[in-house]
């Protein structure tokens, strides 16, 4: 697929990218080469290739969900500008 300067200018406008007029021609050539490479990838037959999430076969470690307070209230509240007991003090937002 070959892109011309007008198409590259339109793509740049849609992407909200400022591309100077002098850079349109080299950018059109570069984008055309990228699209040709993608077209080559589309020619590869992947019908018998199963979908995968990793190239290494692995299983995720499962654990029971447990609700905790983190066990470190002093570390967590240590950065609070103001606190009351084990709670953050924040300004009232809703009247």
C-alpha positions as CSV (number, residue, x, y, z in Angstrom):
1,X,0.0,0.0,0.0
2,X,1.4,3.3,-1.0
3,X,0.6,6.5,0.8
4,X,0.8,10.0,-0.7
5,X,1.5,13.3,1.0
6,X,-2.1,14.3,1.2
7,X,-3.0,11.0,3.1
8,X,-0.1,11.5,5.5
9,X,-1.2,15.1,6.1
10,X,-4.7,13.9,6.9
11,X,-3.4,11.1,9.2
12,X,-1.3,13.7,11.0
13,X,-4.2,16.0,11.4
14,X,-6.4,13.3,12.7
15,X,-3.7,12.3,15.2
16,X,-3.2,15.9,16.2
17,X,0.4,15.8,15.2
18,X,2.1,18.8,13.6
19,X,4.1,17.6,10.6
20,X,6.0,20.3,8.6
21,X,5.3,20.3,4.8
22,X,9.0,19.3,4.1
23,X,8.6,16.1,6.2
24,X,5.5,14.8,4.5
25,X,7.3,13.1,1.6
26,X,9.8,11.2,3.7
27,X,7.1,10.3,6.2
28,X,4.9,9.0,3.5
29,X,7.7,6.8,2.2
30,X,8.4,5.4,5.7
31,X,4.8,4.7,6.5
32,X,4.4,3.0,3.1
33,X,7.3,0.7,3.9
34,X,5.8,-0.1,7.3
35,X,2.4,-0.9,5.7
36,X,4.1,-3.2,3.1
37,X,5.8,-5.1,5.9
38,X,2.4,-5.5,7.7
39,X,0.9,-6.8,4.4
40,X,3.8,-9.4,4.3
41,X,2.8,-10.5,7.8
42,X,-0.8,-11.0,6.7
43,X,0.4,-13.6,4.1
44,X,1.6,-16.0,6.8
45,X,-0.8,-18.8,7.4
46,X,-1.7,-18.9,11.1
47,X,-4.8,-21.1,10.9
48,X,-3.2,-24.0,12.8
49,X,-1.5,-21.8,15.4
50,X,-3.3,-21.8,18.7
51,X,-3.7,-18.5,20.5
52,X,-1.2,-18.0,23.3
53,X,-0.4,-15.4,26.0
54,X,3.3,-16.3,26.3
55,X,5.9,-18.3,24.4
56,X,6.7,-20.2,27.6
57,X,4.0,-22.6,28.8
58,X,3.2,-21.7,32.4
59,X,0.3,-21.8,34.9
60,X,-0.7,-18.9,37.1
61,X,-0.3,-19.4,40.8
62,X,-3.7,-19.3,42.5
63,X,-4.4,-18.2,46.0
64,X,-7.4,-17.6,48.2
65,X,-8.7,-14.0,48.2
66,X,-8.4,-12.6,51.7
67,X,-9.6,-9.2,52.8
68,X,-7.0,-7.6,55.1
69,X,-6.0,-4.1,56.2
70,X,-2.5,-4.7,54.9
71,X,-1.1,-5.1,58.4
72,X,0.9,-1.9,58.2
73,X,-1.4,1.0,59.3
74,X,1.5,3.0,60.6
75,X,3.4,2.8,57.3
76,X,0.4,3.8,55.4
77,X,-0.8,6.6,57.6
78,X,2.8,7.9,58.0
79,X,2.4,10.0,54.9
80,X,-1.0,11.4,55.8
81,X,-1.0,15.2,56.4
82,X,-3.5,14.8,59.1
83,X,-4.9,11.7,60.8
84,X,-7.3,10.7,63.5
85,X,-6.5,7.3,65.0
86,X,-6.2,4.9,62.1
87,X,-8.1,7.1,59.6
88,X,-7.1,9.8,57.2
89,X,-8.6,13.2,57.9
90,X,-9.9,14.9,54.7
91,X,-11.8,18.1,54.1
92,X,-15.6,17.8,53.8
93,X,-16.6,17.6,50.2
94,X,-20.4,17.2,50.3
95,X,-22.6,19.7,52.1
